[in-house]
Amino acid sequence: MPLHIPTFSNQSGGNAFYKAVTHPLAADKARHLVVHLQKAGPVAIYDPSNQLGGFAEFFPLSEIEIAGLFVQDVDQIGRVFRKHNAQPVTELKNCACKAILVAAFDAEKLVAHVRHLMPANTPWFSFDALRVPDDMITDKRNYLATINFATNFAFFRDAKGHHTRVVTANYWSTYGGKNPQLWCYLVDEHGKKIAEWKDPLPAANAVVMVDSAEVRARFKLPEFTGQLFMHVIGAAGHDVVKYALDTYGDDEKTLSCTHDANAWPSDLYAGLPAPTENEEVVLWIQNSHPSEVPAGEFGLNLMGDDKITHLKKAVPPFGSYRLNVAELLPKARWPQQIEIQAGKYFVRPRYEIFQKNGHSRISHPNVERSDLKPDKRLGDLGELLGKLHILPAPVLPLDRFVNWALPTPMSTAQTHLPIKALVYDARGKQVTEHKFGNLKRNHASAINVNELLGKTKLEGGFGHIEIIYDFTAGHEVDGWLHSLFRYEDRQSGHVAETSFGAHIFNTVLTYKNEPQSYAGKAPGLSTRLFLRCGPAPLDTMCHLIYPASLPWHATSDTALVLTSGTGEEIARRNVRIPCSGSLLWRVSEMFTDDEIKAAGKHFYVLIRDTTCRLFGYHGLISGEAAFSLDHMFGF
């Protein structure tokens, strides 16, 4: 059974209560509270905000003798918890109890309202016993303010020649954050804490980096594979820790990049590719909670197949488990795809693919939504919103790379996908089209873009693909269109892949919060992308795409700002990308050696455009041996 606690809403955002009760520093305090209540005798529970059930998902109350359950909202009267029907709090005065649990944070003001209703001389307790230290709280007036829990997890490993590097920038200070700090909590595969530290963040816009090799040396750690929990104290503007995660090795056959882990667990994830004959696909199951994932709670199934195979092993609190997907689905083969029955036990997981030629890479599945249904209006909005939702991705130079696209169902409501693919050259000219038709949920229809183009040349040597809805093939669409894109390097044998979802791009008209904005309400008609740059001798590549649902400005007006590790502008280049065109470039070719040297050891490029919304992909290049690729993030 999945966990019954709301973690994220597309209307209201993240659930701060969920983050508060699952915070690593709350776990031992919560267990102590439960033990104390077990010993206290009959306990009356006052649950004014309907948060008791969420707490009990992680810290069971089955051993506590409950004298009665009381609520404030009259609509909650009669709600059942452990065979107790909720009563109005006005009845609390008649309860024969020896202790009271106020199931809420900031409980003093709640108790002030009902103190006259509490049995005389009865001690009371609350979730305030779980609070993290006051110096970690940004908004001290409201403990459950979302900004108090600007947190995220990262897959983190330093073992057997494999290393990881988290890179972001201090964007919180640009929104007014005062003296922000980064608190880190590192656990191994067993969920055991092996390091904890807190460092001040650098100046606004400066680079923030956590490298597993440096952490291991700093704390004299043995090899580890686990999770890094990050909490930004003093945050402003964003309550999510966005980052790029690079995976690198002691040799050039290990190189990949992926991005932030989405911060909130989901019931389902999708887009996990099945292995080819020459691959092993490993799914890293990383428990995001201070309670165990019970055996049998996690499972895999082929997309579109109701038969679920469950993992018969438990995963400890905050623990990690390395699952070869062939153990559960031995017959699955690319281009089939796999659905993950996660039950809200972990944030967006990582998968790692090992090739027989010794190369390896890491990527991620995506959140599969269960709250959608077909949107009948979308088929009638073409005159107003043109191509509507666009999923853009690079077409890397055909003479070196094989480019693949695999549409991935990403909603339980998607029984069919009526879609087509458009291919554009760098100058924005459409050169070909592929109609997928109305794909079934269990389809395995990957297209080789190189074969699709045949002898057609792309002016500039590269271009991009756009996957859009095809209303001539069907009308059951919901706006949650996703695909996996895979790139094979003929020269080195290395592979990289990335996956993402579609958006409406560059129209002033809005529909259901599209075109999305980095900050504020739609429409999002500007660009602010973070391009992290790899340390020498790695070079950094970037593929910028200018998608447009309707014709927009003829060209972009894009600034590429080389920014030092301390957040200072070192150099700037202005480029113009044609509408429906793209630009593939390298940092080493865009900026001079002297400029890059002046930027320091750790630096990045800020991609800024106030005239249009660009979509970007970034990657690292290790000579001729390996490369990485994933989509970029903005802030």
Order of alpha helices (4+ residues) and beta strands (2+ residues): beta-beta-alpha-alpha-beta-alpha-beta-beta-beta-beta-beta-alpha-beta-beta-beta-beta-beta-beta-alpha-beta-beta-beta-beta-beta-beta-beta-beta-beta-beta-beta-beta-alpha-beta-beta-beta-beta-beta-alpha-beta-beta-beta-beta-beta-beta-beta-beta-beta-alpha-alpha-beta-beta-beta-beta-beta
